[in-house]
Every structure is written in structure tokens, then in C-alpha cells.
Amino acid sequence: MAELRTQLGEDDDEDEPEYVQFKVILLGDGAVGKTSLATRFCEDHFAKQYKQTIGLDFFVKRVVLPGDVHVCLQIWDIGGQSIGGKMLSNYIYGSAAVVLCYDITNYQSFQHLEDWLFLVKRTFDQTPMPYTALMGNKVDLAHIRAVKVEKHSQEEGLFLQGLHSFRRALRCRMAWAASLSTVYIVICYGRDALGSSTFHHVAL
Amino acid sequence: MEYFRQANVRDKMEAMLTCWCQTQNTKYKQGLNEVLAPFLNLQVPLSGETDEGRTPAKDDEVFDLFAAFVQHYAPFFFCEEFVPLQCAFIFFRRLLLYHCPQLQNFFAEKGVTPDMFCMPWFLTLFASKTPMRLTVQLWDRLLERGEQHFFMFLALAVVIKAEQTILQAERSALPEILTSLGVFSVKEMESLWSFAEELVMQTPATFMSRVRRIVLHPEEKELPQLERLEKEGVFFIFPEEVVGHCYPPRPGEALKPWQPPPSCTWRLLLLDLRPAAEFEAMRLPAAVHFDAAARFPQSSWSGRKAALFTKGSSAPESSEVLDALKETLGENWLGDDQAHICLVGRSEESWLLRAMYTVLTSELSLRHISVASGGFEAVLKFAQKYSYDIVQQERWSPVGAFDSVLRPRAGPSAASLAAESAAVAAAAAEGAAKKLSSGLSLLANLSAKREEGKTEKATTPAAAIPKLIDRPGNWSPEADMSQLPKLFQKDLQSAFWHYNDCIALIVRPPNAMCPELTNRGLQGCKSVLAIQHGQLLCAKVLGEELSLLAKFDVRMLVRGLSSLARPMTAKVLYFSGAEKVKSFVFALQAARKARPPAKPPQKPGPLGVPAFAQEVVAQRLSSEGPMLQEQAAEQPKDGALPDSPKAHEQQADGQAERPQDGAVPDSPKANEQQADEQAEQPQDGAVPDSPKANEQQEQGERPKDEAVPDSSKADQPKVPGKDAEDILDG
């Protein structure tokens, strides 16, 4: 009887590089365009119809940053009308970045960001805050703008950042790519690398 | 849907929702629109040749239907903070832990909670994620069934059906996969529906009544309810249901609401955890005693209280608990689908109950575990209230006690049962005696065969046999073997397949140990292979202990088998015979085809062979042992075999065609497997009085469990000497 060997290949991830994983959450009022932001970014399309997110939706995006750093972003699209604060805290917990979204044609959605930010702060309490970005959505409706650009930058404190419409794919991708490297830098080199301000963003 | 894009329809929708919110005096909530849509859809003008008699619904009809439906079936829109919904998630988690603990444990490990994917289902009764045509059919069925809690079971069915996909999901993709689950075709809906119905049947009535009270018709809407529910942490059964299951309905009496309906297919096995003295002083007749505190002294249990939440540290202890349970309930209770275990204990010792519950569910992933709420005291009080008999001042003897408990309820009277089992035991004893004599001749046969094998083996060049070192050949000598996760031999008792004669040449080491794969030639350590819960475990034996070298997903492996072209990626195993390779490959394939690990293929093997007969065989074997071992020692590959009857048996699993192995009825599981094979191939029964025949006889008395997939029988190796390549290709 011959001696025999069996060779077994393990799962197929073998050749794949290791991804650094980050959790990014999208927060903001209902209908400001969080899901559009995520689908544009992850699936590169824009749904013309509004479909409310109930609870949560998840998207995954893999990107390669300069220096051959593979990053896997798990995007938590949190329904604007999500239930009780306790559950929201569970979702916010452990996130590497928070994107606060508002609709530039809806002033209330801008005002409410304070409440959303409060939830984030409460969740992180004593621990360091995640990277936080401010996103003004729907700039293609600038003619009925309700939130002035100055307001945005004032709130943001630093630069002028992403006022987006996710109908304009290119800008969206750039915005994300830029925010991503920031996320990555913050994670790798400590939060102080970018200063201690709550809002950070990247100029386009 | 085009229809809902029309401006006037949208306006109407808005008006209706506003109106509803005003009449209910509540704020608008997400998802209400999804629930309204199917009703509004009733107004869509019918196209084609549908019945003429139907006229589109009027606005107020639509609104009334919608309002009534939400009122009765969609309970979560009324409370501001969604407290009942959050309670529902807690119940759902318990339910999942009850029916599919490995899935819930997997979620817990990955930080996933059911609310992350169940919310749209619960809130809109599947409307938001299901095509509307299907939603309508689904609701139709729901209305017909009339049970408000049914949506939970439907959600449970969806999740459990996707178990394999979920367990194999990569961590980052997991939430996305979970949110993409749902009902997408009529066929799917039908199978999910009947599965959900099955799950309802298998769930204690207490669950439904609590869901009704707390989730569907909450009287107190404040948060304490939620916290209390979160804190209780176990799957409770009310004392009345416990009593209902423990005493058959009295003749001539109407069925009480707390008694299980005659259609109930499962039995409640009452596991009494109180100290022996208390148990003997007073107990329910159907209870089985398990003195948790005495078996595992207080200190270790109370130590557990803290340790419960640190993963991994308590693993050996949970296996001890499992062994003790097996000892109490018999080896086969694990595979008995129809025995649900209810823990009952002193009400002031709830920590013990909780610890035990956690061990059984979270650590051992056992299904159908519950806790009697209120402890023994409450159960006793209820039983006394209905003047049921309580056993008092009677010594407890575990012999045969669980037998009557484990028997199907629809069985004959106790007296005839006893007579029957006496007859069975007698027959078994007789069979065992015959078996012994045949076993001896088989042993003689075996040694003859070994002799042959030896001469055959002698011709193979010794150089081809790997040198055995204490680790896989590619691992660095510095690697710290003590860092490996530990297993115990007994952990593998529930393995679907078990093999202890393979040599691990190349095993991908845990990253921390040594980063590179280097082949140092033909060196390797003898390892145990076992297929358990859909995973192939590869472990190195160190006495009673096993160090886990590697763990592979069976599905992945089978896929990998066909691509031999990828060298040295993960693992090279070395077998010393074509038969072994073959049986290994077959076992892998069978495991892949097998039902999900939710139900590890185990059988309710009943009496097996009387213990004394086993002992005699074992003794006989061990006296023969040295001889066998001597011979084996000359064959390098077998020389490393441990000298226990068990080892022979395990080997036998892979070599079913050698009849002699049947003589060691050590593990009933293996035995039955053989019996099954035999049922298919009568020519194997060349030895008429073999234990297999005996086993079969006994099995005939109870319905055969089909847990072992047909493929595993059909695929068993029958043609020796075939090249491994052939098998791999096949």
C-alpha cells in the first residue's frame, strides 16, 4: 500500500492582504441623505427614490491607501429615526469615525446635529472622541439653500469642507477618500496628530 | 412601485398617516408608511382578467383596515420610546439561544445584536424588506393564523435557515449579510413558514404568554420592565407549565391551559439541582437529580460568577459539567431532540441556576435549556395546589430513573414499560454473551489480519515514513506549544467523526508562534483529527489533553481538496494507507453534506450493551492488547496508537469493512453508525450474532433518527486499495 499524502488548501483568504478595519457611522436627521452617501460611496450609484432606513443598514468598502495600506470600512448607516438613546449608544460605540450629516435645504436638520453630537459625546464620555466630520448634503439644491456656507465653516471651525450632493459622484468619492486617509492617520498616529478640535475635515 | 410615486397617492398616504397619528395621539414613527402601503395598494385598479366583482377599496375602508391591522398585529407604533420593541429583541435573543445557541453565541462573540437586523422585520412585520406581493401573502397567512407573536418565529426561521452563511461570514461582511436576509420568493416563504410553525411547536408556552404580556400588550410602559427583563438573563418556564409537563392529564379531566396539548412532541426533562438531601426529602416524580453544587464545589461555582464573563477561562470546567451530565442522563440525551431540559433549584440559589444555564447554553451550546421560574418552591406549590403526588422521603437512584423520563409520553403504562425494558435487557445480555464469543473469534481474525498486514508493510521502505517529533514538521522548535488552545479527549466524544492516526506534517501555525512556513522534510507529529460542528479539528495528543493545532471549516476544506495545485498553503496531513485517506475524504464530504451543526448528528442510542458486557469485552481486549500492540509496534504507523479499546474503535470508524471492530461496543454512537451501515448492506452481517445485529434489534423499538445523512452511509469506503487521487477527483 503506497504512502499517501493529502494536501489541503485552507480558506481562500490566504492570498488576500490583511485589512485594517474601521467602523464609520453616519448620523443625522431623517432624509438628509445618509443612505445616499453610503451607497454612492460603496456601490457607486444613486437611488432616485427615497427609501427610509429602518434601524440600521450596513455597507462595506475596501480601499487601498497610499503605502499599500488596505483598509476595510464598515459603514453603519443609522436610520434617522432610530429608536431609544440606549440602542443608539450601542451603535455609536466603538466607531472610529462619525460623519454628521445634514441637508443644506433644511435648517432644522443642521440644528439637530447638536443633539446627534451630544449622543456621540455621551457614548464616548471620558474616552477620546472618534474622528468627526460634518457633511452638508444636497448642494445641487443650492438655490434653496437654508444653511449658509459660513455657518457650516463656522461650525466646523477649521476649513471649508465637503458640501456634497451625492448626485455628483466624483466629489463624493474624493471626499470619502480624503476623509478616509484622515481616519487612518488619526488611528495610527494618535488623535493629537490632528489637533484636539472636535471637527476635522479635509479640504477638497 | 409606480403607483406610490403619484403625487395624489403620496398626499393621500400622508393624510392617512397624519390622521392615524392624531387619532392615536402619538408621533409618526418610521415604518408606518411601509405598513400602510399594502393597504393602499388595494386601490390600485385591477388589470387584466381578475374578477369583475371586486371594486377598488374606498379610502375609509383602507384606513380602517390599516388601523385595525396596526392595532392588532403591529404593536410597536404606540409607545414613544419603543420599549416593547426593545423587550422583543431581548425575547428574541433568548429564543435564538433556546433553539440555536451556537448562532446566538456567535453573534455575542462578534458583537452583533438581533436589533441590528430584526428591527425592520419586527416593526413593519416584514413589509419593509419584502416585495409587496409577498408581504400581502405573508400577512394573509398571519391573519389566518391569528397569533400576534408569530412574526418572531418567522424572523427566527429566517436567521436559522441562513445559519451556515452567517457562521462563515467574514467579520466585516457579517452585518451586511444579516441585513440582507429576508423573504424573497413564495417558495422561500412557504418553507420558512412551516419551519416557523415547527419552531412554535418546539417552544414552551411560557414564552408566548410572556411575549403577549410584556411585548404585545404592555400594561406598564416604563423602562424598569426593560431592565428587569435584561437582568433575568435566562429562558424562564412558569411553574405551571413545568407541572403540566411533569404530570399527565388525569383521565376525565379537561385539559388545563397550562398543560401541553396532546400534539406536543417534546418532553420536559426536569433537572433538579438541589442538594441530595432536599431532593430525597421532596421532589417531583419526573425529576432527575443533578447535584451541581456537590459535584462542583461551591467555590468553583461562585468563582464562576466572576469568571462567567471572561471567555475561554472556564472551558475545561464546562466540559466537566458536560461529562457529569452525560453520566447522569446517559450518553445519548444530547442527541435527543425531544427532550428539553428545565433546570430547577432552590429559589435562593438563583446564581447556581444562572451559572448552570450559562454553562449549558453559552459555553456548551446546548439547545432547549430553560429554567423554572420561582425555583423548586414555586413548582412544588403549584403541584400541591392541584394535589399532584409529590415523591417524599425516597432514596434517589439514578439507575433507570431517566429512562422513564426520556421515554416518549405516548408510551405504554409504567408497568409494561418496566417489563419491556427488562425483556430488552435480558435480550441484550444474551446477545452480549454471544457477541463475546463471536468477539473472540473476531479478535483472532484481527490478529491474523495484522499478521498479514505486517508482512505487507514490511515491504514498504521505512524511509517514506515521517519522523515523529513533538510538533508539526514546519513549526519552529522554539514555538511554545503550551500556548495552544487545549481540548480534552472527552470533548471529542460528541464529534461526528474521530480519527487518531494521522501525522501532521505541515500546519499553518498561529501567527504569533512562527510567521513562516518552512518545510523541514518529512517530520511531523501524530495528531488526532475530528470533525465536530462542521469543523475539522487537528490536535496533538498529550495524555488526556489535546493541544489544538488547527481548526478548519469543513466546507472550505472540501473546496480546497479539489485544488491540489495549491501547495503548502495550510496543511499537509499524512496518512499511512489509502483506506485512511479515503475514509477521511468521505467523512469530510459527509460532514459537508450533513445538516448544519445546529444538530450534530447524534442518535438517541438507548441501552446499548449492558455495562458488564462492555467491561468483559474491554478486559478481554486489554489482555489481548499487548499482543496487538507488539505487532503494531513493528508497523511504524500503528506503533503510536494508544493502547485503549476506544482507540481501536475510533480507528474502526474509518474502516467499517473490518468486522472485528464491532466487538468493542464502547461508544454507542459508533456502534449505531455501523448498525446503520449494516442495515444497508446485509452481506456485512456475516457474523450473525454480532453486536451490530443486536443493536439493530434494539433500535427497532424506537423511531430511527435520520440525523446521519444518507451520504455518510453511502459514501463509506467499501473498495479498498483505491488510489487517493481517484477519490479526490470523484
Interface residues (C-beta under 8 A of the other chain):
Chain A: M1 A2 E3 L4 R5 T6 Q7 L8 G9 E10 D11 D12 D13 E14 Y19 Q21 G30 Q49 Q52 I54 G55 L56 D57 F58 F59 V60 C72 Q74 W76 G79 G80 Q81 I83 G84 K86 M87 N90 Y91 G94
Chain B: R5 K29 Q30 G31 N33 E34 E81 F82 V83 L85 Q86 G111 T113 D115 M116 F117 C118 M119 P120 L123 T124 S128 E170 R171 S172 A173 P175 E176 L178 T179 E456 K457 T460 A464 I465 L505 R508 F552 D553 M556 L557 R559 G560 L561 S563 L564 R566 P567 M568 T569 A570 K571 V572 L573 Y574 F575 S576 G577 A578 E579 V581 F584 V585 G721 D723 A724 L728
